[in-house]
């Protein structure tokens, strides 16, 4: 049996990479690709795929909102002729989303950059669920029941608490350990193994040892790694300054109006963020 697949990701390179890795699976057919959550819902309704590789963080609707909308429309159309829900595999650069998804074992996930072995394992998981079929006690399909459980988890106080835990960051300023709202952070910089955190009012140090460790504590919808040494709050960018050879610098909203370079690898992402 051929597994029909949609790939939904706002980054063309990520879509191309995943499509390439899926080519080795002879029972998989990529029927369409989309670049945002709105397109995801439309393509799912149009193609009724068996499987959707779904980016978590996208413009318009994030991955969880896509699932909610698909579930709502699925139930609206049940009386007029039911169609099967697809299985979902989340694709994300942030491992914290995997925790949310796997609390109920509702979906699989892939961490970016993608890996052939991990993609193959995700497909095996999908094949196993397809074989198991059956219906839940309430008449819902296993997939429908699992997605319901995932959405209930995200709406629960426990799910909200996990999001609230990431709302503040501990920053050491002198002998004081300050709890700082993430929205107040302008940027963070790593230099010689020390991470400096700069807000509009003051600067201090993070206890994190690497930028990757710091990013795990930050809201991925707010913070972006513009350069190997810098993480910026996209809401604290005062000005985008054109630089030489089609590169850019970011003038931040701190007291010094610090200028931060954007690496060539991140220039495309900058253009996407601000429609440059």
Number of C-alpha atoms within 10 A of each C-alpha: 7 10 18 18 25 26 25 28 27 21 16 12 10 18 19 14 13 20 17 11 15 19 12 11 13 10 13 17 18 16 14 17 21 20 18 23 27 17 16 28 21 13 20 20 15 10 13 18 21 20 22 25 23 29 28 26 22 18 15 12 19 18 25 20 16 21 23 17 14 19 17 11 13 18 12 12 11 11 8 8 8 11 12 13 22 19 21 22 25 21 28 21 16 18 14 14 16 20 12 17 22 13 14 16 14 21 20 19 23 22 16 14 11 16 13 13 9 13 19 15 13 17 19 12 14 19 14 11 14 15 8 9 11 13 13 13 9 7 10 13 16 19 22 20 16 18 24 17 16 23 20 13 17 18 10 11 11 11 15 12 12 13 12 10 11 14 16 18 19 18 21 17 14 9 6 10 14 13 12 14 13 20 17 17 24 26 27 24 20 18 9 5 11 15 22 18 22 22 22 16 10 11 19 18 19 22 13 17 12 14 20 12 11 16 17 14 16 20 18 15 12 13 21 19 20 23 17 14 16 20 23 22 25 21 14 21 19 16 13 17 15 11 12 8 7 8 15 21 19 23 18 24 22 21 11 9 15 17 18 22 20 23 18 15 11 18 19 15 17 20 11 12 11 9 8 10
